[in-house]
Amino acid sequence: MYLPSLDIKNFVEIFRESEFLPKFASDFHELHIGSWEGMLTKIITFVVSLIGASLPITGYLLYFRRRCKA
């Protein structure tokens, strides 16, 4: 299998000339702000983000409880 050597200039030119990057950026932005479908997906995005935001808090609580028992 032949893989051409890619330096950063070639890599940037490939994405600059393609139509992939603008579509990817647009889709990623919609996913990031939670507007990629209707109300159901907004609710799902909100719940998933709340779970992600609670992970550091619950991790700290578990650590603190274990540390106090020892």
Secondary structure, 3 states (H helix, E strand, C coil): CCCCCCCHHHHHHHHHHCCHHHHHHHHHHHHHHCCCCCHHHHHHHHHHHHHHHHHHHHHHHHHHHHHHHC
